[in-house]
Amino acid sequence: MERLRPIMFVGTGSDVGKSVINTGFCRVFLQDGFSPAPFKAQNMSLNSYATANNLEIGRAQAVQAEACGIECMVEMNPILLKPTNNLISQVILNGKPIGNKSAHEYFNDTDRDELFDKVFKSFGRLAQRYSPIVIEGAGSISEINLWDKDIVNMRVALKTDAATFLVADIDKGGVFASLYGSIMLLPPDEREAIKGIIINKFRGDIALFDEGKKIIERLTGKPVVGIIPYFKDVFVEQEDGVVIEEKQSAFLDGKVNIAVVLLKHLSNFTDFNMLEQTEGVNLYYTDQPDELAKADIIIIPGTKNTLSDLQTLRTKGLAHIIRQHHTQGKPLYGICGGYQMMGIEVQDPLGIEGDISTLPGLGILPVTTVLEAGKQTRQCSFSFVDSNVYGEGYEIHAGQTKSDKPLCHLHNGDEDGYLLNSKTWGSYIHGIFDNASVIESILVAAGKGTDAVNIDYKAKKEEGYNRLAQIIRDNVNMEYVYNCLKIT
């Protein structure tokens, strides 16, 4: 199979659909017999994943690797920024945390050329093994005040000689101005690197946009190579927290209502995707006490700032609702930071998360957590101690929570979590609800059903990748794309 130039998808802004389009192209190239791999130089996200060698990358690149049919690796996302508050982010370099930095420190006090060199070394290692490399940019390519700091957008496009396609979201409105402005603001060499335009999330009859397409091509001098229809019936994991806004529905009669506490620093919301796909379940996110109180099951999710979010639970009146829910004998579960909150106390003697040194927990589980420097990052398989429940997941957490009544045994002999009873437990395992036997167990505990959960999550994801690839094929000029990827 011939080798291809890298392909890159950049955007007119954030949340225009770059990640999903990138994922679809990853699967197209795999189906066509190539050996693709994803790459994003720098990602800012609270959704992350553990590689097989215990390193941390953005969840989106792990999903894209899955669409490529390969294991994810740290080279696919060498820099990950995980916000801990509005001003500070934890910086993950080559899969390991190197400290917390403010936006000013990160953009102005770090050696951008040195960071870019590290980024490009990661790209080079990927390019030796895979073709094509499917690159994703970040945010907008035309934030001109940040051009000299760029290590993820057009600087990457030029350095890798990638055939670059600009993605715009027509559903947001202003597509003509955003496309024209984004392209015309670019310097000549970067403008030349743009080989075409993909318009995303088009509602209605695409044929009615023929004149609009011609206008865009005349204004920008770039071909519109694809118009992707708006769709909601294709299951593909998304990384952007914007999607949670669409999931803040509420109680539904006749369903098993599972409320995920909407934390300000909520991380890894992909933990609940399979629950959303389970027949008879209504899963919703809420930080409203009255809506939380209606739930049959409450889950406290992971968070990038346990202490801050624990404090907010009290100020918003959510802590009272959670304890009341538990007192009433209803199922309550905590994942990672949520597990830590369920304990007696959370201590941060080193100031890992900020200036709060200690806070009392919710007092539901008899455990204490001490936050520590460094992280536990690993994939794992598990089996519950007291039941025939098992599965796979991954850990990404700072701190230790000692437990004398573990929830489960891990494949390496370690133990995880705390089991109070079948209706109340906490675990550090992200992805624990991706396993059918776990979902069955919590539905049984809620008294809401004993039928086996027959959804195959891996098969569901495979179906989503293939359907997404077909949407790309049906709506993008793939002949033109492949011509752009030929090495001359």
VOGU-3710 file (C-alpha; in Angstrom, 3 decimals, decimal comma):
1> merlrpimfv> 0,000/0,000/0,000  1,369/3,404/-0,995  2,264/5,939/1,654  0,199/9,108/1,877  0,872/12,642/3,026  -0,574/13,547/6,412  -4,055/15,023/6,419  -5,066/17,725/8,887  -8,410/19,097/10,010  -8,395/22,613/11,437
11> gtgsdvgksv> -11,338/24,766/12,454  -12,915/28,173/12,266  -13,512/27,784/16,003  -13,996/25,343/18,860  -16,740/22,707/18,783  -17,122/22,781/14,994  -16,765/18,997/14,848  -13,075/18,500/14,064  -12,717/15,522/16,400  -15,684/13,650/14,958
21> intgfcrvfl> -14,661/14,331/11,356  -11,120/13,250/12,190  -12,519/10,025/13,670  -14,587/9,356/10,557  -11,603/9,805/8,256  -9,535/7,494/10,492  -12,057/4,728/9,849  -12,299/5,510/6,099  -8,538/5,134/5,698  -8,567/1,880/7,691
31> qdgfspapfk> -11,369/0,502/5,522  -9,427/1,455/2,387  -6,450/-0,637/3,447  -4,155/2,038/4,860  -2,573/2,142/8,326  -3,776/5,462/9,775  -3,004/6,944/13,178  -4,365/10,099/14,854  -2,300/13,016/16,111  -3,092/16,171/18,075
41> aqnmslnsya> -0,096/18,134/19,263  -1,862/19,831/22,148  -5,247/19,066/23,598  -7,137/20,878/26,353  -9,649/18,513/27,893  -10,782/16,958/31,160  -11,534/13,732/29,300  -8,388/11,640/29,284  -7,360/8,019/28,922  -4,571/5,700/30,062
51> tannleigra> -2,365/4,066/27,443  -1,195/0,464/27,730  2,137/1,671/29,159  0,463/3,803/31,855  0,665/7,233/30,237  -2,110/9,813/29,917  -3,511/11,268/26,696  -6,678/12,999/25,586  -9,682/10,707/25,295  -10,400/11,950/21,752
61> qavqaeacgi> -7,113/10,568/20,463  -7,803/7,232/22,189  -11,166/7,126/20,389  -9,540/8,019/17,076  -6,922/5,302/17,592  -9,756/2,841/18,127  -11,293/3,998/14,841  -7,895/3,292/13,249  -7,936/-0,217/14,704  -4,795/0,326/16,800
71> ecmvemnpil> -3,798/0,801/20,432  -3,513/4,385/21,573  -0,062/5,699/22,475  1,317/8,876/23,995  2,784/10,072/20,676  -0,769/10,698/19,474  -1,200/13,527/21,999  2,148/14,676/23,433  0,726/17,691/25,288  -2,491/17,562/27,322
81> lkptnnlisq> -3,779/20,513/29,345  -6,275/19,692/32,110  -7,910/22,797/33,636  -8,104/22,763/37,418  -9,902/26,128/37,561  -10,573/29,086/35,268  -6,921/30,194/35,339  -4,763/27,121/36,031  -4,190/23,912/34,081  -2,205/20,818/34,822
91> vilngkpign> 0,297/20,278/32,013  0,766/16,667/30,871  3,881/16,246/28,691  4,501/12,912/26,997  1,937/11,307/29,264  3,257/12,566/32,615  2,274/15,646/34,660  4,997/18,306/34,815  3,146/20,808/37,004  0,362/23,372/37,065
101> ksaheyfndt> 0,594/26,564/35,038  -1,576/29,589/34,473  -2,459/30,487/30,897  0,008/33,391/31,119  2,796/31,126/32,349  2,096/28,462/29,759  1,927/30,804/26,782  4,541/33,350/27,823  7,027/31,630/30,122  7,492/28,307/28,327
111> drdelfdkvf> 9,907/27,827/25,441  7,472/27,355/22,548  10,185/26,191/20,163  11,329/23,547/22,641  7,741/22,358/23,100  7,223/22,258/19,353  10,382/20,192/18,933  8,994/17,663/21,405  5,687/17,665/19,541  7,347/17,061/16,206
121> ksfgrlaqry> 9,486/14,225/17,581  6,259/12,496/18,621  4,833/13,059/15,161  7,984/11,651/13,577  7,777/8,447/15,586  4,174/7,973/14,488  4,941/8,754/10,850  7,592/6,027/10,767  4,949/3,406/11,592  1,665/4,689/10,158
131> spiviegags> 0,251/6,313/7,029  -1,575/8,569/6,742  -1,284/10,495/10,004  -4,686/12,096/10,629  -3,981/15,369/12,435  -6,426/17,488/14,415  -5,959/21,166/15,125  -7,389/23,041/18,108  -9,907/25,866/18,306  -9,615/28,518/15,609
141> iseinlwdkd> -6,711/28,885/13,187  -7,142/32,642/13,096  -6,489/33,723/16,674  -3,868/36,114/15,370  -2,770/37,238/18,846  -1,592/33,671/19,522  0,118/32,897/16,225  3,609/33,269/17,653  2,644/30,764/20,375  1,154/28,194/17,994
151> ivnmrvalkt> 2,252/24,588/18,370  -0,983/22,862/17,333  -2,489/24,492/14,236  -0,939/25,874/11,043  2,631/25,585/12,311  2,008/21,842/12,496  0,396/21,857/9,040  3,459/23,464/7,452  6,016/21,402/9,369  4,342/18,100/8,480
161> daatflvadi> 3,400/19,123/4,920  -0,151/18,058/5,682  -2,997/18,450/3,220  -5,126/20,684/5,418  -8,903/21,070/5,403  -10,798/23,812/7,192  -13,925/22,738/9,074  -16,805/25,133/9,772  -20,056/24,566/11,671  -22,947/25,967/9,635
171> dkggvfasly> -25,392/25,225/12,470  -23,797/27,999/14,533  -24,529/30,585/11,836  -22,081/33,014/10,247  -20,421/30,345/8,126  -19,542/32,713/5,265  -17,837/35,251/7,501  -16,027/32,636/9,582  -14,658/30,816/6,527  -13,680/33,934/4,627
181> gsimllppde> -12,152/35,603/7,662  -10,273/32,493/8,786  -8,657/31,992/5,392  -7,967/35,608/4,504  -6,288/36,334/7,829  -3,716/33,600/7,208  -0,243/34,403/5,861  0,232/33,297/2,223  2,104/30,047/2,983  -0,517/28,938/5,522
191> reaikgiiin> -3,355/29,923/3,193  -1,752/27,812/0,473  -1,696/24,802/2,844  -5,510/24,853/3,013  -6,621/22,427/0,302  -10,325/22,608/0,869  -13,300/23,340/3,103  -15,662/20,982/4,926  -18,950/22,436/6,101  -20,319/20,501/9,068
201> kfrgdialfd> -23,755/20,065/10,715  -25,906/21,099/7,746  -29,647/20,808/8,389  -32,106/20,277/5,554  -31,685/19,723/1,813  -27,999/20,049/0,944  -28,921/20,738/-2,695  -30,411/24,039/-1,581  -26,919/25,176/-0,580  -25,448/24,882/-4,093
211> egkkiierlt> -25,362/28,660/-4,544  -23,868/29,118/-1,073  -21,139/26,641/-1,926  -20,271/28,550/-5,097  -20,141/31,836/-3,188  -17,764/30,374/-0,579  -15,487/28,972/-3,281  -15,468/32,291/-5,137  -14,737/34,295/-1,973  -12,031/32,043/-0,554
221> gkpvvgiipy> -10,522/30,466/-3,652  -10,833/27,077/-1,924  -13,077/24,178/-2,977  -15,869/23,052/-0,691  -15,027/19,345/-0,706  -17,752/18,218/1,652  -20,994/19,224/3,317  -21,705/16,949/6,275  -25,366/16,686/7,336  -26,399/17,239/10,938
231> fkdvfveqed> -26,852/13,871/12,636  -27,623/12,650/16,140  -28,252/8,950/15,545  -24,610/7,886/15,168  -22,864/6,893/18,379  -19,330/8,292/18,570  -17,734/9,375/21,837  -17,182/13,130/21,961  -14,655/14,929/24,108  -15,997/18,467/24,283
241> gvvieekqsa> -17,919/19,309/27,444  -20,336/21,323/25,300  -22,193/18,074/24,616  -23,162/17,862/28,298  -25,347/20,919/27,801  -27,540/18,771/25,557  -27,844/16,122/28,292  -29,196/18,297/31,080  -32,685/16,906/30,705  -34,553/15,772/33,788
251> fldgkvniav> -36,706/13,040/35,328  -38,787/10,924/32,931  -41,696/8,763/34,090  -41,405/5,098/33,199  -37,597/5,134/33,062  -34,809/4,285/35,456  -33,634/7,803/36,203  -29,887/8,050/36,773  -28,601/11,486/37,743  -24,922/12,353/37,299
261> vllkhlsnft> -24,018/15,249/39,586  -22,971/18,108/37,307  -19,679/19,225/38,831  -17,890/22,359/37,667  -14,665/20,414/37,047  -16,342/17,185/35,909  -13,919/14,912/34,071  -14,327/11,833/31,916  -18,044/12,214/31,240  -17,554/9,415/28,699
271> dfnmleqteg> -17,842/7,132/31,748  -21,610/7,270/31,317  -22,020/6,714/27,571  -23,062/3,082/27,867  -25,590/3,916/30,561  -27,085/6,432/28,133  -27,373/3,706/25,509  -29,075/1,231/27,879  -32,738/0,584/27,145  -35,070/1,862/29,828
281> vnlyytdqpd> -32,511/4,267/31,325  -32,819/8,043/31,396  -29,430/9,485/32,303  -29,144/13,189/32,929  -26,654/15,676/34,387  -27,861/18,177/36,952  -26,682/20,573/39,634  -30,240/21,441/40,668  -31,252/19,994/44,071  -34,876/19,363/43,093
291> elakadiiii> -33,905/17,447/39,946  -31,219/15,476/41,770  -33,722/14,477/44,459  -35,963/12,779/41,878  -33,327/10,304/40,733  -33,522/6,560/41,306  -29,714/6,338/41,189  -27,162/9,108/41,798  -23,591/8,941/40,521  -20,927/11,392/41,665
301> pgtkntlsdl> -18,464/11,528/38,764  -14,765/12,218/38,484  -13,422/15,745/38,817  -10,169/17,585/38,209  -10,624/19,473/41,496  -12,149/17,292/44,219  -11,911/19,843/47,024  -13,376/22,752/45,089  -16,270/20,663/43,803  -16,856/19,159/47,245
311> qtlrtkglah> -17,147/22,672/48,623  -19,618/23,562/45,854  -21,778/20,535/46,659  -22,408/22,089/50,063  -22,981/25,662/48,920  -25,512/24,530/46,297  -27,381/22,259/48,700  -26,458/19,153/46,712  -24,570/17,478/49,579  -27,769/17,406/51,630
321> iirqhhtqgk> -29,715/15,851/48,750  -27,029/13,195/48,208  -26,977/12,221/51,892  -30,777/12,173/52,001  -30,827/9,941/48,914  -28,440/7,531/50,672  -30,461/7,603/53,923  -33,559/6,632/51,938  -31,752/3,488/50,786  -31,408/4,530/47,157
331> plygicggyq> -28,292/3,566/45,140  -25,368/5,987/45,261  -22,040/5,471/43,519  -18,860/7,524/43,211  -16,172/7,378/40,535  -12,633/8,651/41,187  -13,078/12,156/42,640  -16,689/11,272/43,394  -15,458/8,285/45,398  -13,093/10,561/47,313
341> mmgievqdpl> -15,966/12,935/48,136  -18,061/10,106/49,576  -15,495/9,530/52,355  -14,918/11,067/55,771  -12,274/13,571/54,689  -10,154/14,720/51,736  -6,693/16,077/52,567  -4,380/18,046/50,287  -1,247/18,690/52,389  0,916/19,565/49,350
351> giegdistlp> -1,561/21,977/47,776  -1,966/19,784/44,687  -5,380/21,254/43,880  -5,044/24,697/45,403  -5,169/26,441/48,760  -7,761/24,244/50,496  -5,744/21,894/52,707  -8,585/19,699/53,966  -12,355/19,334/53,852  -14,798/16,926/55,456
361> glgilpvttv> -16,320/14,569/52,922  -19,933/13,504/52,632  -19,379/10,947/55,396  -21,016/8,084/53,527  -18,000/5,789/53,190  -15,544/5,263/56,092  -12,445/6,240/54,121  -10,029/9,167/54,034  -8,211/10,396/50,924  -4,801/12,051/50,891
371> leagkqtrqc> -3,919/13,802/47,624  -0,316/13,283/46,558  2,051/14,439/43,857  2,110/12,218/40,785  -0,654/10,037/39,382  -1,830/6,500/39,130  -2,397/5,990/35,404  -3,128/2,517/34,074  -5,550/0,263/32,271  -7,065/-2,538/34,325
381> sfsfvdsnvy> -9,465/-5,434/34,435  -11,473/-6,149/37,569  -13,900/-8,470/39,314  -16,170/-7,493/42,195  -15,290/-9,110/45,498  -18,774/-10,310/46,457  -20,569/-10,884/43,139  -20,209/-12,128/39,582  -19,480/-8,661/38,228  -16,390/-8,049/36,120
391> gegyeihagq> -15,017/-5,915/33,338  -12,332/-3,530/32,132  -11,524/0,120/32,727  -8,692/2,500/33,518  -7,391/4,606/36,376  -6,241/8,237/36,277  -6,063/9,795/39,735  -3,924/11,606/42,245  -4,050/10,517/45,857  -4,556/7,419/47,950
401> tksdkplchl> -7,735/6,172/49,613  -7,141/3,315/52,033  -9,946/0,782/52,179  -10,476/-2,246/54,405  -13,511/-3,396/52,409  -12,572/-3,232/48,717  -15,149/-3,219/45,956  -13,091/-5,267/43,524  -9,898/-7,174/42,792  -7,714/-5,994/39,909
411> hngdedgyll> -5,931/-8,283/37,452  -2,525/-7,440/38,945  -3,513/-8,423/42,493  -4,301/-4,905/43,714  -7,646/-3,931/45,201  -9,864/-0,974/44,365  -12,642/1,030/45,923  -14,872/0,621/48,945  -18,015/-1,514/49,108  -20,539/-0,455/51,731
421> nsktwgsyih> -23,269/-2,574/50,132  -24,701/-3,244/46,669  -26,399/0,157/46,712  -23,396/2,160/47,872  -19,824/1,951/46,662  -16,973/4,002/45,310  -14,262/3,167/42,787  -11,265/4,748/41,080  -12,033/2,891/37,828  -13,082/5,063/34,908
431> gifdnasvie> -15,101/3,161/32,347  -16,548/0,878/35,009  -20,043/1,499/33,609  -18,906/0,445/30,139  -19,368/-3,119/31,370  -22,775/-4,768/31,073  -22,508/-6,756/34,316  -21,880/-3,549/36,304  -24,934/-1,890/34,791  -27,035/-4,965/35,505
441> silvaagkgt> -25,899/-4,909/39,133  -26,877/-1,279/39,773  -30,256/-1,693/38,059  -30,972/-4,740/40,214  -29,878/-2,805/43,311  -32,340/-0,067/42,379  -35,121/-2,639/42,079  -35,686/-1,524/38,509  -35,017/-4,677/36,568  -33,184/-7,953/36,435
451> davnidykak> -33,036/-8,484/32,670  -29,538/-8,831/31,268  -28,158/-5,711/29,655  -27,675/-6,936/26,107  -25,853/-3,946/24,676  -22,331/-4,720/23,450  -20,497/-1,444/23,958  -17,532/-2,354/21,780  -19,846/-3,425/18,976  -21,849/-0,221/19,438
461> keegynrlaq> -18,691/1,834/18,990  -17,640/-0,161/15,926  -21,057/0,411/14,392  -20,678/4,143/15,080  -17,254/4,340/13,429  -18,515/2,513/10,344  -21,643/4,642/10,032  -19,569/7,779/10,475  -17,188/6,607/7,744  -20,150/6,073/5,426
471> iirdnvnmey> -21,409/9,601/6,102  -17,952/10,898/5,142  -17,938/8,844/1,949  -21,448/9,948/0,991  -20,806/13,649/1,498  -17,111/14,326/0,841  -15,256/14,301/-2,485  -12,893/11,498/-1,488  -11,291/11,378/-4,933  -10,140/14,959/-4,456
481> vynclkit> -8,957/14,207/-0,901  -6,881/11,251/-2,050  -5,364/13,323/-4,852  -4,274/15,860/-2,243  -2,614/13,079/-0,226  -0,444/11,751/-3,027  3,256/12,146/-2,413  4,839/13,817/-5,432
//
